[in-house]
């Protein structure tokens, strides 16, 4: 008797192996996506830091920028690049803020929006005037 095809056990083994591979691949995919988005946020924060340092060189103080002020044009005296001033307040993945405690100190913060997978929601990346990075989620640094 000559039978062709696969047995049920062989098919179940293939399904189990595929399931194991998928269970490994999906979390790694999300980590990779978050690293990429974190890199994007770090680039914006670095641009903010450079603009803050340029502003301080001209005016002897840093500028505070509240969450809603980016699009409102309240930073017209501030020399942010045009693309940053129009898009950085909330780029869909991150919300950016700049806060200074006095004329010598500022911190630019990127906060991950709620559209992120649960483990990454509200994660933050901070950059201060000295270029020191901190993060509430190590995957972003």
C-alpha positions as CSV (number, residue, x, y, z in Angstrom):
1,X,0.0,0.0,0.0
2,X,1.5,3.3,-1.1
3,X,0.1,6.3,0.9
4,X,1.1,9.9,0.2
5,X,0.6,12.9,2.5
6,X,1.3,13.9,6.1
7,X,0.2,12.3,9.3
8,X,-1.7,14.3,11.9
9,X,1.3,14.2,14.3
10,X,3.6,15.7,11.6
11,X,1.2,18.5,11.0
12,X,0.8,19.2,14.7
13,X,4.6,19.4,15.1
14,X,4.8,21.9,12.3
15,X,2.1,24.1,13.9
16,X,3.9,23.9,17.3
17,X,7.2,24.9,15.8
18,X,5.6,27.8,13.9
19,X,3.9,28.9,17.2
20,X,7.2,28.9,19.0
21,X,8.9,30.9,16.3
22,X,6.1,33.5,16.3
23,X,6.1,33.8,20.1
24,X,9.8,34.7,19.9
25,X,9.5,37.0,16.9
26,X,6.6,39.2,17.9
27,X,8.2,40.6,21.1
28,X,11.5,41.2,19.3
29,X,9.6,43.1,16.6
30,X,8.0,45.4,19.1
31,X,11.3,46.1,20.8
32,X,12.9,46.9,17.4
33,X,10.0,49.3,16.6
34,X,10.3,51.0,20.0
35,X,14.1,51.4,19.5
36,X,13.5,53.0,16.2
37,X,10.9,55.4,17.6
38,X,13.2,56.1,20.5
39,X,15.9,57.0,18.1
40,X,13.5,59.4,16.4
41,X,12.7,61.0,19.7
42,X,16.3,61.3,20.6
43,X,17.0,63.1,17.4
44,X,14.3,65.7,18.1
45,X,15.5,66.1,21.7
46,X,19.0,66.7,20.4
47,X,17.7,69.4,18.0
48,X,15.8,71.0,20.8
49,X,19.0,71.0,23.0
50,X,21.0,72.7,20.2
51,X,18.3,75.3,19.7
52,X,18.2,76.0,23.4
53,X,22.0,76.4,23.6
54,X,21.9,78.8,20.6
55,X,19.1,80.8,22.2
56,X,21.0,80.9,25.6
57,X,24.1,82.2,23.8
58,X,22.1,85.1,22.4
59,X,19.8,85.8,25.4
60,X,21.5,84.5,28.5
61,X,18.6,82.2,29.4
62,X,16.8,79.1,28.3
63,X,13.2,79.0,27.0
64,X,10.4,77.0,28.6
65,X,8.0,75.6,26.1
66,X,4.8,74.1,27.4
67,X,3.0,71.2,25.8
68,X,0.4,73.2,23.9
69,X,2.7,76.0,22.8
70,X,4.4,74.4,19.8
71,X,1.6,74.8,17.4
72,X,0.3,78.0,19.0
73,X,3.2,80.0,17.7
74,X,4.2,81.1,21.3
75,X,7.8,80.3,20.4
76,X,8.1,82.7,17.5
77,X,11.1,84.5,19.2
78,X,12.7,81.1,19.7
79,X,15.0,80.0,16.9
80,X,13.6,76.4,16.5
81,X,14.0,74.9,13.0
82,X,10.6,75.3,11.2
83,X,10.0,71.6,10.9
84,X,10.5,71.2,14.6
85,X,8.3,74.1,15.6
86,X,5.4,72.8,13.5
87,X,5.7,69.1,14.1
88,X,7.5,68.3,17.3
89,X,4.8,69.2,19.9
90,X,3.1,65.8,19.2
91,X,4.4,63.7,16.4
92,X,2.0,60.9,17.0
93,X,4.5,58.7,18.8
94,X,5.9,61.2,21.3
95,X,4.9,64.4,23.0
96,X,7.8,66.9,23.6
97,X,8.1,69.5,26.3
98,X,10.9,71.8,27.5
99,X,11.2,72.9,31.1
100,X,13.8,75.1,32.8
101,X,14.1,75.6,36.5
102,X,16.3,78.7,36.0
103,X,18.3,80.5,33.4
104,X,21.1,77.9,33.6
105,X,19.2,74.6,33.5
106,X,16.7,73.0,31.2
107,X,15.3,69.6,30.5
108,X,13.8,68.5,27.2
109,X,11.4,65.6,27.6
110,X,9.8,63.2,25.2
111,X,6.9,61.2,26.5
112,X,5.6,58.1,24.7
113,X,2.0,58.5,23.7
114,X,-0.7,56.0,24.7
115,X,-0.7,54.5,21.2
116,X,2.4,52.5,22.2
117,X,2.1,48.9,23.3
118,X,1.1,48.8,27.0
119,X,4.6,48.2,28.3
120,X,6.0,51.4,26.6
121,X,3.1,53.8,27.3
122,X,4.1,56.9,29.1
123,X,7.8,56.0,28.9
124,X,10.0,59.1,28.9
125,X,13.4,60.2,27.5
126,X,15.0,63.3,29.0
127,X,17.9,65.4,27.8
128,X,19.4,68.2,29.8
129,X,21.6,71.2,28.9
130,X,24.8,69.2,29.4
131,X,23.7,66.4,27.0
132,X,22.9,63.9,29.7
133,X,20.3,61.3,28.7
134,X,17.9,59.6,31.1
135,X,15.0,57.2,30.3
136,X,12.2,55.5,32.2
137,X,12.5,52.6,29.7
138,X,15.9,51.2,28.9
139,X,14.9,50.1,25.4
140,X,14.9,53.8,24.3
141,X,18.5,54.5,25.2
